[in-house]
Every structure is written in structure tokens, then in C-alpha cells.
Amino acid sequence: MKQGNLLLILFSLVIFTSCKVESSKLFVRTFTQSGSKGLYSYSFNTKTGELNNKKLEAEIKDPSFLTISDNKKYARIL
């Protein structure tokens, strides 16, 4: 499957704190059998739709569930 299609399928969670905020953190879960390493984050520009600053957040095999704590300081990945 092409990388672009894979990203569209695997977008799992977008955290928007406000519609006025121009940048939000976007988490992307990936399947690891094709060289990907697990959970990534991007800066998502809500005005332009651009994704920047790709960062590997957790090296985990095929993450399937993500939850954020109420205080938004911690993530649990299964």
C-alpha cells in the first residue's frame, strides 16, 4: 500500500484545543511490518492543513489504541 494511502487510513487521533489555534499535535499510529516504528506525532496547521515536524513518539509494534490523560500530559498506548 502506498505511504500516502497508509497515512490516510491510519490517522487515529487529532487533538484540537480550539478552532482559533493554528497548530495542533496530531498522532499517527502505523503498522510496523513495512519499516515504520509505531507512534508518530506531527504539528498540524489547522489553517493550511500542512503536517510538519514528524517525531517518533513511541517505538511500539502495531499500536492499536491511544488515550490521553485528562490533564493532557500523558498518553497510554496499547
RONUZA-571810 format. One record per atom (N, C-alpha, C, O, CB): residue number from 1; residue in one letter; atom name; x, y, z. Coordinates in steps of 0.1 Angstrom, whole numbers, plus 5000, padded with zeros to 4 digits. Glycine has a CB too. Layout:
+-----+------+------+------+------+------+
| pos | code | site |    u |    v |    w |
+-----+------+------+------+------+------+
| NUM |    a |   CA |    X |    Y |    Z |
...
+-----+------+------+------+------+------+
//
This chain:
+-----+------+------+------+------+------+
| pos | code | site |    u |    v |    w |
+-----+------+------+------+------+------+
|   1 |    m |    N | 5008 | 4988 | 5000 |
|   1 |    m |   CA | 5000 | 5000 | 5000 |
|   1 |    m |    C | 5009 | 5012 | 5000 |
|   1 |    m |    O | 5019 | 5013 | 5007 |
|   1 |    m |   CB | 4990 | 5000 | 5012 |
|   2 |    k |    N | 5006 | 5022 | 4992 |
|   2 |    k |   CA | 5014 | 5035 | 4991 |
|   2 |    k |    C | 5014 | 5042 | 5005 |
|   2 |    k |    O | 5004 | 5042 | 5012 |
|   2 |    k |   CB | 5009 | 5044 | 4980 |
|   3 |    q |    N | 5025 | 5049 | 5008 |
|   3 |    q |   CA | 5026 | 5056 | 5020 |
|   3 |    q |    C | 5015 | 5066 | 5022 |
|   3 |    q |    O | 5010 | 5067 | 5033 |
|   3 |    q |   CB | 5040 | 5063 | 5021 |
|   4 |    g |    N | 5011 | 5074 | 5012 |
|   4 |    g |   CA | 5000 | 5084 | 5013 |
|   4 |    g |    C | 4987 | 5077 | 5017 |
|   4 |    g |    O | 4980 | 5082 | 5026 |
|   4 |    g |   CB | 4998 | 5091 | 5000 |
|   5 |    n |    N | 4984 | 5066 | 5011 |
|   5 |    n |   CA | 4971 | 5059 | 5014 |
|   5 |    n |    C | 4972 | 5053 | 5028 |
|   5 |    n |    O | 4962 | 5053 | 5036 |
|   5 |    n |   CB | 4969 | 5048 | 5004 |
|   6 |    l |    N | 4984 | 5048 | 5032 |
|   6 |    l |   CA | 4986 | 5043 | 5046 |
|   6 |    l |    C | 4983 | 5054 | 5056 |
|   6 |    l |    O | 4977 | 5051 | 5066 |
|   6 |    l |   CB | 5000 | 5037 | 5047 |
|   7 |    l |    N | 4989 | 5066 | 5054 |
|   7 |    l |   CA | 4987 | 5076 | 5064 |
|   7 |    l |    C | 4972 | 5080 | 5065 |
|   7 |    l |    O | 4967 | 5083 | 5076 |
|   7 |    l |   CB | 4995 | 5089 | 5060 |
|   8 |    l |    N | 4965 | 5081 | 5053 |
|   8 |    l |   CA | 4951 | 5084 | 5054 |
|   8 |    l |    C | 4943 | 5074 | 5062 |
|   8 |    l |    O | 4934 | 5077 | 5069 |
|   8 |    l |   CB | 4945 | 5085 | 5040 |
|   9 |    i |    N | 4946 | 5061 | 5060 |
|   9 |    i |   CA | 4939 | 5051 | 5068 |
|   9 |    i |    C | 4943 | 5051 | 5082 |
|   9 |    i |    O | 4934 | 5048 | 5091 |
|   9 |    i |   CB | 4943 | 5037 | 5062 |
|  10 |    l |    N | 4955 | 5054 | 5086 |
|  10 |    l |   CA | 4960 | 5052 | 5100 |
|  10 |    l |    C | 4959 | 5065 | 5108 |
|  10 |    l |    O | 4962 | 5064 | 5120 |
|  10 |    l |   CB | 4974 | 5048 | 5099 |
|  11 |    f |    N | 4954 | 5076 | 5103 |
|  11 |    f |   CA | 4952 | 5087 | 5112 |
|  11 |    f |    C | 4942 | 5083 | 5123 |
|  11 |    f |    O | 4931 | 5080 | 5120 |
|  11 |    f |   CB | 4947 | 5100 | 5104 |
|  12 |    s |    N | 4947 | 5084 | 5135 |
|  12 |    s |   CA | 4938 | 5079 | 5146 |
|  12 |    s |    C | 4933 | 5089 | 5155 |
|  12 |    s |    O | 4922 | 5088 | 5161 |
|  12 |    s |   CB | 4945 | 5069 | 5153 |
|  13 |    l |    N | 4940 | 5100 | 5157 |
|  13 |    l |   CA | 4936 | 5110 | 5167 |
|  13 |    l |    C | 4942 | 5123 | 5164 |
|  13 |    l |    O | 4954 | 5125 | 5162 |
|  13 |    l |   CB | 4941 | 5105 | 5181 |
|  14 |    v |    N | 4933 | 5133 | 5164 |
|  14 |    v |   CA | 4937 | 5147 | 5163 |
|  14 |    v |    C | 4932 | 5154 | 5175 |
|  14 |    v |    O | 4920 | 5153 | 5179 |
|  14 |    v |   CB | 4932 | 5154 | 5150 |
|  15 |    i |    N | 4941 | 5161 | 5182 |
|  15 |    i |   CA | 4937 | 5169 | 5193 |
|  15 |    i |    C | 4937 | 5184 | 5190 |
|  15 |    i |    O | 4947 | 5190 | 5187 |
|  15 |    i |   CB | 4947 | 5166 | 5205 |
|  16 |    f |    N | 4925 | 5189 | 5190 |
|  16 |    f |   CA | 4923 | 5203 | 5187 |
|  16 |    f |    C | 4919 | 5210 | 5200 |
|  16 |    f |    O | 4909 | 5206 | 5207 |
|  16 |    f |   CB | 4912 | 5206 | 5176 |
|  17 |    t |    N | 4927 | 5220 | 5205 |
|  17 |    t |   CA | 4923 | 5226 | 5217 |
|  17 |    t |    C | 4914 | 5238 | 5215 |
|  17 |    t |    O | 4906 | 5242 | 5224 |
|  17 |    t |   CB | 4936 | 5231 | 5224 |
|  18 |    s |    N | 4914 | 5244 | 5203 |
|  18 |    s |   CA | 4905 | 5254 | 5200 |
|  18 |    s |    C | 4905 | 5257 | 5184 |
|  18 |    s |    O | 4915 | 5254 | 5178 |
|  18 |    s |   CB | 4909 | 5267 | 5207 |
|  19 |    c |    N | 4894 | 5261 | 5179 |
|  19 |    c |   CA | 4894 | 5264 | 5164 |
|  19 |    c |    C | 4903 | 5276 | 5161 |
|  19 |    c |    O | 4908 | 5277 | 5150 |
|  19 |    c |   CB | 4880 | 5267 | 5160 |
|  20 |    k |    N | 4906 | 5284 | 5171 |
|  20 |    k |   CA | 4915 | 5296 | 5168 |
|  20 |    k |    C | 4930 | 5292 | 5168 |
|  20 |    k |    O | 4938 | 5300 | 5163 |
|  20 |    k |   CB | 4912 | 5306 | 5179 |
|  21 |    v |    N | 4933 | 5281 | 5174 |
|  21 |    v |   CA | 4947 | 5277 | 5174 |
|  21 |    v |    C | 4951 | 5273 | 5160 |
|  21 |    v |    O | 4944 | 5265 | 5153 |
|  21 |    v |   CB | 4949 | 5266 | 5184 |
|  22 |    e |    N | 4963 | 5278 | 5155 |
|  22 |    e |   CA | 4967 | 5274 | 5142 |
|  22 |    e |    C | 4975 | 5261 | 5141 |
|  22 |    e |    O | 4976 | 5255 | 5131 |
|  22 |    e |   CB | 4976 | 5285 | 5137 |
|  23 |    s |    N | 4980 | 5256 | 5153 |
|  23 |    s |   CA | 4988 | 5244 | 5152 |
|  23 |    s |    C | 4984 | 5235 | 5164 |
|  23 |    s |    O | 4982 | 5239 | 5175 |
|  23 |    s |   CB | 5003 | 5248 | 5154 |
|  24 |    s |    N | 4981 | 5222 | 5160 |
|  24 |    s |   CA | 4978 | 5212 | 5170 |
|  24 |    s |    C | 4987 | 5200 | 5168 |
|  24 |    s |    O | 4993 | 5198 | 5157 |
|  24 |    s |   CB | 4963 | 5208 | 5168 |
|  25 |    k |    N | 4987 | 5192 | 5178 |
|  25 |    k |   CA | 4995 | 5180 | 5177 |
|  25 |    k |    C | 4986 | 5169 | 5172 |
|  25 |    k |    O | 4975 | 5166 | 5177 |
|  25 |    k |   CB | 5002 | 5176 | 5191 |
|  26 |    l |    N | 4991 | 5162 | 5162 |
|  26 |    l |   CA | 4984 | 5151 | 5155 |
|  26 |    l |    C | 4992 | 5138 | 5158 |
|  26 |    l |    O | 5004 | 5137 | 5155 |
|  26 |    l |   CB | 4982 | 5153 | 5140 |
|  27 |    f |    N | 4985 | 5127 | 5163 |
|  27 |    f |   CA | 4992 | 5115 | 5165 |
|  27 |    f |    C | 4988 | 5105 | 5154 |
|  27 |    f |    O | 4976 | 5104 | 5150 |
|  27 |    f |   CB | 4988 | 5109 | 5179 |
|  28 |    v |    N | 4998 | 5097 | 5149 |
|  28 |    v |   CA | 4995 | 5088 | 5138 |
|  28 |    v |    C | 5001 | 5074 | 5142 |
|  28 |    v |    O | 5012 | 5073 | 5145 |
|  28 |    v |   CB | 5002 | 5093 | 5124 |
|  29 |    r |    N | 4992 | 5064 | 5143 |
|  29 |    r |   CA | 4996 | 5050 | 5145 |
|  29 |    r |    C | 4999 | 5044 | 5132 |
|  29 |    r |    O | 4993 | 5046 | 5122 |
|  29 |    r |   CB | 4984 | 5042 | 5153 |
|  30 |    t |    N | 5010 | 5036 | 5132 |
|  30 |    t |   CA | 5014 | 5029 | 5120 |
|  30 |    t |    C | 5016 | 5015 | 5122 |
|  30 |    t |    O | 5020 | 5011 | 5133 |
|  30 |    t |   CB | 5027 | 5036 | 5114 |
|  31 |    f |    N | 5014 | 5007 | 5112 |
|  31 |    f |   CA | 5018 | 4993 | 5113 |
|  31 |    f |    C | 5033 | 4992 | 5110 |
|  31 |    f |    O | 5038 | 4999 | 5102 |
|  31 |    f |   CB | 5010 | 4984 | 5102 |
|  32 |    t |    N | 5039 | 4983 | 5117 |
|  32 |    t |   CA | 5054 | 4983 | 5117 |
|  32 |    t |    C | 5060 | 4973 | 5107 |
|  32 |    t |    O | 5072 | 4973 | 5106 |
|  32 |    t |   CB | 5059 | 4980 | 5131 |
|  33 |    q |    N | 5053 | 4965 | 5101 |
|  33 |    q |   CA | 5058 | 4955 | 5092 |
|  33 |    q |    C | 5065 | 4961 | 5079 |
|  33 |    q |    O | 5073 | 4954 | 5073 |
|  33 |    q |   CB | 5048 | 4945 | 5088 |
|  34 |    s |    N | 5062 | 4973 | 5076 |
|  34 |    s |   CA | 5068 | 4979 | 5064 |
|  34 |    s |    C | 5079 | 4990 | 5067 |
|  34 |    s |    O | 5081 | 4999 | 5059 |
|  34 |    s |   CB | 5058 | 4985 | 5055 |
|  35 |    g |    N | 5086 | 4988 | 5078 |
|  35 |    g |   CA | 5097 | 4997 | 5082 |
|  35 |    g |    C | 5093 | 5009 | 5091 |
|  35 |    g |    O | 5102 | 5016 | 5096 |
|  35 |    g |   CB | 5102 | 5003 | 5069 |
|  36 |    s |    N | 5080 | 5011 | 5093 |
|  36 |    s |   CA | 5076 | 5021 | 5103 |
|  36 |    s |    C | 5079 | 5016 | 5117 |
|  36 |    s |    O | 5080 | 5004 | 5119 |
|  36 |    s |   CB | 5061 | 5025 | 5101 |
|  37 |    k |    N | 5079 | 5025 | 5127 |
|  37 |    k |   CA | 5083 | 5021 | 5140 |
|  37 |    k |    C | 5072 | 5023 | 5151 |
|  37 |    k |    O | 5075 | 5019 | 5162 |
|  37 |    k |   CB | 5095 | 5029 | 5144 |
|  38 |    g |    N | 5060 | 5027 | 5147 |
|  38 |    g |   CA | 5050 | 5028 | 5158 |
|  38 |    g |    C | 5042 | 5040 | 5158 |
|  38 |    g |    O | 5034 | 5043 | 5148 |
|  38 |    g |   CB | 5056 | 5026 | 5171 |
|  39 |    l |    N | 5043 | 5048 | 5168 |
|  39 |    l |   CA | 5035 | 5060 | 5170 |
|  39 |    l |    C | 5043 | 5073 | 5167 |
|  39 |    l |    O | 5054 | 5075 | 5173 |
|  39 |    l |   CB | 5030 | 5061 | 5185 |
|  40 |    y |    N | 5038 | 5081 | 5158 |
|  40 |    y |   CA | 5044 | 5094 | 5154 |
|  40 |    y |    C | 5036 | 5105 | 5158 |
|  40 |    y |    O | 5023 | 5104 | 5159 |
|  40 |    y |   CB | 5048 | 5093 | 5139 |
|  41 |    s |    N | 5042 | 5117 | 5159 |
|  41 |    s |   CA | 5034 | 5129 | 5161 |
|  41 |    s |    C | 5038 | 5139 | 5150 |
|  41 |    s |    O | 5050 | 5139 | 5145 |
|  41 |    s |   CB | 5036 | 5135 | 5175 |
|  42 |    y |    N | 5029 | 5148 | 5146 |
|  42 |    y |   CA | 5032 | 5158 | 5137 |
|  42 |    y |    C | 5026 | 5171 | 5142 |
|  42 |    y |    O | 5017 | 5171 | 5151 |
|  42 |    y |   CB | 5026 | 5155 | 5123 |
|  43 |    s |    N | 5031 | 5183 | 5138 |
|  43 |    s |   CA | 5025 | 5195 | 5140 |
|  43 |    s |    C | 5015 | 5197 | 5129 |
|  43 |    s |    O | 5019 | 5197 | 5117 |
|  43 |    s |   CB | 5035 | 5208 | 5141 |
|  44 |    f |    N | 5002 | 5199 | 5132 |
|  44 |    f |   CA | 4992 | 5201 | 5122 |
|  44 |    f |    C | 4987 | 5215 | 5121 |
|  44 |    f |    O | 4982 | 5220 | 5131 |
|  44 |    f |   CB | 4980 | 5191 | 5124 |
|  45 |    n |    N | 4989 | 5222 | 5110 |
|  45 |    n |   CA | 4985 | 5235 | 5108 |
|  45 |    n |    C | 4970 | 5235 | 5104 |
|  45 |    n |    O | 4967 | 5231 | 5094 |
|  45 |    n |   CB | 4993 | 5243 | 5098 |
|  46 |    t |    N | 4961 | 5240 | 5113 |
|  46 |    t |   CA | 4947 | 5239 | 5111 |
|  46 |    t |    C | 4942 | 5249 | 5100 |
|  46 |    t |    O | 4931 | 5247 | 5095 |
|  46 |    t |   CB | 4939 | 5242 | 5124 |
|  47 |    k |    N | 4950 | 5259 | 5097 |
|  47 |    k |   CA | 4946 | 5268 | 5086 |
|  47 |    k |    C | 4950 | 5263 | 5073 |
|  47 |    k |    O | 4942 | 5264 | 5063 |
|  47 |    k |   CB | 4953 | 5282 | 5089 |
|  48 |    t |    N | 4962 | 5257 | 5071 |
|  48 |    t |   CA | 4967 | 5253 | 5058 |
|  48 |    t |    C | 4966 | 5238 | 5056 |
|  48 |    t |    O | 4966 | 5233 | 5044 |
|  48 |    t |   CB | 4981 | 5257 | 5056 |
|  49 |    g |    N | 4964 | 5230 | 5066 |
|  49 |    g |   CA | 4964 | 5215 | 5065 |
|  49 |    g |    C | 4978 | 5209 | 5064 |
|  49 |    g |    O | 4979 | 5197 | 5061 |
|  49 |    g |   CB | 4956 | 5211 | 5053 |
|  50 |    e |    N | 4988 | 5217 | 5066 |
|  50 |    e |   CA | 5002 | 5211 | 5065 |
|  50 |    e |    C | 5006 | 5203 | 5077 |
|  50 |    e |    O | 5002 | 5206 | 5088 |
|  50 |    e |   CB | 5012 | 5223 | 5063 |
|  51 |    l |    N | 5013 | 5193 | 5074 |
|  51 |    l |   CA | 5019 | 5185 | 5085 |
|  51 |    l |    C | 5034 | 5187 | 5085 |
|  51 |    l |    O | 5041 | 5187 | 5075 |
|  51 |    l |   CB | 5016 | 5169 | 5083 |
|  52 |    n |    N | 5040 | 5190 | 5097 |
|  52 |    n |   CA | 5054 | 5193 | 5099 |
|  52 |    n |    C | 5059 | 5187 | 5111 |
|  52 |    n |    O | 5051 | 5181 | 5119 |
|  52 |    n |   CB | 5057 | 5209 | 5099 |
|  53 |    n |    N | 5072 | 5187 | 5113 |
|  53 |    n |   CA | 5079 | 5182 | 5125 |
|  53 |    n |    C | 5076 | 5168 | 5129 |
|  53 |    n |    O | 5071 | 5166 | 5140 |
|  53 |    n |   CB | 5076 | 5192 | 5136 |
|  54 |    k |    N | 5077 | 5159 | 5120 |
|  54 |    k |   CA | 5075 | 5145 | 5123 |
|  54 |    k |    C | 5084 | 5140 | 5134 |
|  54 |    k |    O | 5096 | 5143 | 5133 |
|  54 |    k |   CB | 5077 | 5136 | 5110 |
|  55 |    k |    N | 5078 | 5133 | 5144 |
|  55 |    k |   CA | 5086 | 5129 | 5155 |
|  55 |    k |    C | 5081 | 5115 | 5159 |
|  55 |    k |    O | 5069 | 5113 | 5161 |
|  55 |    k |   CB | 5085 | 5139 | 5167 |
|  56 |    l |    N | 5091 | 5106 | 5161 |
|  56 |    l |   CA | 5087 | 5093 | 5167 |
|  56 |    l |    C | 5085 | 5094 | 5181 |
|  56 |    l |    O | 5094 | 5097 | 5189 |
|  56 |    l |   CB | 5099 | 5082 | 5164 |
|  57 |    e |    N | 5072 | 5092 | 5186 |
|  57 |    e |   CA | 5069 | 5093 | 5200 |
|  57 |    e |    C | 5071 | 5080 | 5208 |
|  57 |    e |    O | 5075 | 5081 | 5219 |
|  57 |    e |   CB | 5054 | 5098 | 5201 |
|  58 |    a |    N | 5068 | 5069 | 5201 |
|  58 |    a |   CA | 5070 | 5056 | 5208 |
|  58 |    a |    C | 5073 | 5045 | 5198 |
|  58 |    a |    O | 5066 | 5044 | 5188 |
|  58 |    a |   CB | 5057 | 5053 | 5217 |
|  59 |    e |    N | 5083 | 5038 | 5200 |
|  59 |    e |   CA | 5087 | 5027 | 5192 |
|  59 |    e |    C | 5079 | 5015 | 5198 |
|  59 |    e |    O | 5084 | 5009 | 5207 |
|  59 |    e |   CB | 5102 | 5024 | 5191 |
|  60 |    i |    N | 5068 | 5011 | 5191 |
|  60 |    i |   CA | 5059 | 5001 | 5196 |
|  60 |    i |    C | 5054 | 4993 | 5184 |
|  60 |    i |    O | 5050 | 4999 | 5174 |
|  60 |    i |   CB | 5048 | 5006 | 5205 |
|  61 |    k |    N | 5053 | 4980 | 5185 |
|  61 |    k |   CA | 5048 | 4972 | 5174 |
|  61 |    k |    C | 5033 | 4973 | 5172 |
|  61 |    k |    O | 5026 | 4970 | 5182 |
|  61 |    k |   CB | 5053 | 4957 | 5176 |
|  62 |    d |    N | 5029 | 4977 | 5161 |
|  62 |    d |   CA | 5015 | 4978 | 5157 |
|  62 |    d |    C | 5006 | 4984 | 5168 |
|  62 |    d |    O | 4997 | 4977 | 5172 |
|  62 |    d |   CB | 5010 | 4965 | 5153 |
|  63 |    p |    N | 5008 | 4996 | 5172 |
|  63 |    p |   CA | 4999 | 5002 | 5182 |
|  63 |    p |    C | 4984 | 5002 | 5177 |
|  63 |    p |    O | 4982 | 5006 | 5166 |
|  63 |    p |   CB | 5003 | 5016 | 5186 |
|  64 |    s |    N | 4975 | 4999 | 5186 |
|  64 |    s |   CA | 4961 | 4998 | 5182 |
|  64 |    s |    C | 4952 | 5007 | 5190 |
|  64 |    s |    O | 4941 | 5009 | 5186 |
|  64 |    s |   CB | 4956 | 4984 | 5183 |
|  65 |    f |    N | 4957 | 5013 | 5201 |
|  65 |    f |   CA | 4948 | 5021 | 5209 |
|  65 |    f |    C | 4956 | 5032 | 5216 |
|  65 |    f |    O | 4967 | 5029 | 5221 |
|  65 |    f |   CB | 4941 | 5012 | 5220 |
|  66 |    l |    N | 4951 | 5044 | 5216 |
|  66 |    l |   CA | 4958 | 5055 | 5222 |
|  66 |    l |    C | 4948 | 5063 | 5230 |
|  66 |    l |    O | 4937 | 5066 | 5225 |
|  66 |    l |   CB | 4965 | 5064 | 5212 |
|  67 |    t |    N | 4951 | 5067 | 5242 |
|  67 |    t |   CA | 4943 | 5075 | 5251 |
|  67 |    t |    C | 4952 | 5086 | 5257 |
|  67 |    t |    O | 4963 | 5083 | 5261 |
|  67 |    t |   CB | 4935 | 5067 | 5261 |
|  68 |    i |    N | 4946 | 5097 | 5259 |
|  68 |    i |   CA | 4953 | 5109 | 5265 |
|  68 |    i |    C | 4947 | 5111 | 5279 |
|  68 |    i |    O | 4935 | 5111 | 5281 |
|  68 |    i |   CB | 4953 | 5121 | 5256 |
|  69 |    s |    N | 4956 | 5114 | 5289 |
|  69 |    s |   CA | 4951 | 5116 | 5303 |
|  69 |    s |    C | 4943 | 5129 | 5303 |
|  69 |    s |    O | 4944 | 5138 | 5294 |
|  69 |    s |   CB | 4963 | 5117 | 5312 |
|  70 |    d |    N | 4935 | 5131 | 5313 |
|  70 |    d |   CA | 4926 | 5143 | 5314 |
|  70 |    d |    C | 4934 | 5156 | 5314 |
|  70 |    d |    O | 4930 | 5166 | 5309 |
|  70 |    d |   CB | 4918 | 5142 | 5327 |
|  71 |    n |    N | 4946 | 5155 | 5321 |
|  71 |    n |   CA | 4954 | 5168 | 5321 |
|  71 |    n |    C | 4963 | 5169 | 5309 |
|  71 |    n |    O | 4971 | 5179 | 5308 |
|  71 |    n |   CB | 4963 | 5167 | 5334 |
|  72 |    k |    N | 4962 | 5160 | 5299 |
|  72 |    k |   CA | 4968 | 5161 | 5286 |
|  72 |    k |    C | 4984 | 5160 | 5287 |
|  72 |    k |    O | 4991 | 5165 | 5278 |
|  72 |    k |   CB | 4964 | 5173 | 5279 |
|  73 |    k |    N | 4989 | 5154 | 5298 |
|  73 |    k |   CA | 5003 | 5153 | 5300 |
|  73 |    k |    C | 5008 | 5139 | 5296 |
|  73 |    k |    O | 5020 | 5138 | 5294 |
|  73 |    k |   CB | 5007 | 5157 | 5314 |
|  74 |    y |    N | 5000 | 5129 | 5296 |
|  74 |    y |   CA | 5004 | 5116 | 5294 |
|  74 |    y |    C | 4995 | 5109 | 5284 |
|  74 |    y |    O | 4983 | 5111 | 5282 |
|  74 |    y |   CB | 5003 | 5108 | 5307 |
|  75 |    a |    N | 5002 | 5099 | 5277 |
|  75 |    a |   CA | 4994 | 5091 | 5267 |
|  75 |    a |    C | 4997 | 5076 | 5271 |
|  75 |    a |    O | 5007 | 5073 | 5276 |
|  75 |    a |   CB | 4999 | 5094 | 5252 |
|  76 |    r |    N | 4986 | 5068 | 5269 |
|  76 |    r |   CA | 4987 | 5054 | 5271 |
|  76 |    r |    C | 4985 | 5047 | 5257 |
|  76 |    r |    O | 4976 | 5050 | 5250 |
|  76 |    r |   CB | 4977 | 5048 | 5281 |
|  77 |    i |    N | 4995 | 5039 | 5253 |
|  77 |    i |   CA | 4995 | 5033 | 5240 |
|  77 |    i |    C | 4994 | 5018 | 5242 |
|  77 |    i |    O | 5003 | 5012 | 5249 |
|  77 |    i |   CB | 5007 | 5037 | 5232 |
|  78 |    l |    N | 4985 | 5011 | 5235 |
|  78 |    l |   CA | 4984 | 4996 | 5236 |
|  78 |    l |    C | 4985 | 4991 | 5222 |
|  78 |    l |    O | 4985 | 4978 | 5220 |
|  78 |    l |   CB | 4971 | 4992 | 5243 |
+-----+------+------+------+------+------+
//
